[in-house]
Amino acid sequence: MKNLPKMYKNENLIIPSHNKNVCFVEEENPKIESILFDILHNPANKKQKVWIKTSKKTYETYIIAKTKQEAITLENETIPISEIISIQKIK
């Protein structure tokens, strides 16, 4: 058998104190995020027309993509997710 080297053990185990200063921001509206995720990742919903109500305008369109802050429609319009009040699927 080969002689293997001994394992190195670090004796200076210091727990960093800066972890207390970290905060995580939750999504602004998790319901909107979950509906967008469902529309974009479910093959049956790819051709699903949706009704989107924002603080400025109402859209009746298809959602084709999503970035971190915007939803992109088939008409190449970008809708800020923070402005979306409600999304409903049109049957």
C-alpha positions in Angstrom: 0.0 0.0 0.0 1.1 3.6 -0.6 1.8 5.8 2.2 -0.7 8.6 2.0 0.0 12.1 3.4 -1.5 13.1 6.6 -4.7 15.3 6.4 -4.2 19.0 7.1 -6.4 20.4 9.9 -6.8 24.1 10.2 -6.5 25.1 13.8 -7.7 28.7 13.2 -11.4 28.3 12.8 -12.8 31.8 13.1 -16.5 32.3 12.4 -16.9 35.5 10.4 -19.1 38.0 12.2 -20.2 39.9 9.0 -22.9 37.3 8.4 -25.1 39.2 10.8 -25.2 42.1 8.4 -26.6 40.2 5.4 -30.2 40.6 4.5 -32.3 38.9 1.8 -35.0 40.8 -0.1 -38.1 38.8 -0.8 -40.0 39.1 -4.1 -42.4 42.0 -4.2 -45.4 39.9 -5.2 -44.7 36.1 -5.1 -48.2 35.3 -6.5 -47.4 37.3 -9.8 -44.0 35.6 -9.9 -45.5 32.1 -9.6 -48.2 32.8 -12.3 -45.5 34.0 -14.7 -43.4 31.0 -13.9 -46.4 28.7 -14.6 -47.1 30.4 -17.9 -43.5 30.3 -19.1 -42.6 26.7 -17.9 -45.8 24.8 -18.6 -46.0 23.7 -22.3 -49.8 23.8 -22.3 -49.7 27.5 -21.2 -47.3 28.7 -23.9 -50.2 29.5 -26.2 -52.3 30.9 -23.3 -53.6 34.4 -23.8 -53.5 36.5 -20.6 -55.1 39.6 -19.3 -52.6 41.8 -17.4 -53.7 44.7 -15.3 -50.9 47.2 -14.3 -51.0 50.5 -12.5 -51.0 52.3 -15.9 -52.6 50.1 -18.5 -54.4 46.9 -19.2 -53.0 44.3 -21.6 -54.6 41.4 -23.4 -51.7 39.5 -24.9 -49.3 36.5 -24.8 -46.3 36.5 -22.5 -43.2 35.0 -24.2 -40.3 35.8 -21.8 -39.4 37.2 -18.5 -36.4 39.0 -17.2 -35.7 39.7 -13.5 -37.7 42.9 -13.6 -39.9 42.8 -16.7 -42.3 40.5 -18.6 -42.0 40.6 -22.4 -45.1 40.2 -24.6 -45.6 38.8 -28.1 -46.0 42.4 -29.4 -42.5 43.1 -28.0 -43.7 45.3 -25.2 -42.0 45.2 -21.8 -44.1 45.3 -18.7 -42.4 46.0 -15.4 -43.3 43.2 -12.9 -43.4 45.7 -10.1 -46.3 47.5 -11.8 -48.4 44.3 -12.4 -51.5 44.3 -10.2 -53.1 41.1 -11.5 -52.7 38.4 -14.2 -55.6 36.2 -15.4 -55.6 33.5 -18.0 -58.1 34.0 -20.8 -59.9 30.8 -21.8 
